């Protein structure tokens, strides 16, 4: 009877032993890029990585990076890690999953002003004294179009949160940019919605976050996308892992959406028209 019970247990709980024996899922993760990821696991992409690894019957092993410009070349492509959470859908450098959310850039401003800043033709943008934004993003292009970029240059430099001495990598902290608005030092911030959401939520109702419509154009008439879809990325030849990730994203879709909503991320329909390619202006990675 003892052997029969052991055999029955093996049939009932085969995945538990497999999960324990499985190799950890090596995730390329930012060591200090909240709200996405940090070494304390406080980012929403840290949580997404745990959710995906659990669905694969594996545990997470983070492979930390500091500079977003090189980790795909130096870590993922060299086999030091396997997965990147939160990349642009159809990123040409990677094999990407089915997108698991779509969001957009947002205007952030204080509710007390009673404003409705809905687009770049808003009169408030023309008179705002200080506008917090990140360079090399769609916001930069549109601020140039309405002649509000160059008069913000000195203010922009004051927002730099980190600058590497060796390679001149410059980092802007989204929390700082949102708090500039909350404190009244800036009249407005323009940020990628998932970057801003946590800090707008922490302001406890003092701030308004409005998604910018996706019909913006540069001065020459070329469209500048403001809405983008987000996916998981792996090396181009790792189709087996990607099949597993897509399965997990289907099976845990409700859990993924619950996590994103808890973060406060403004979510747009995944079937919205437009692929949202970021080149050459990057969203975040």
Buried (B, 14 or more C-beta within 10 A) or exposed (E): EEEEEEEEEEEEEEEEEEBEEBEEBBBBBBEBBBBBBBEEBEBBBBBBBBBBBBBBBBBBBBBBBBEBEEBBEEBBBEEEBBBBBBBBBBBEBBBBBBBBBBBBBBBBBBEEEEBEBEBBEBEBBEEBEBBBBBBEBBBBBBBEBEEBBEEBEEBBEEBEEEEEEEEEBBBBBBBBBBBBBBEEEBBBBBBBBBBBBBBBBBBEEEBBBBBBEBEBEEEEEEEBBBBBBBBBBBBEEBEEBBEBBBEBBEEBEEBBBEBBEEBBBBBBEEEEEBEBBBEEBBBBB
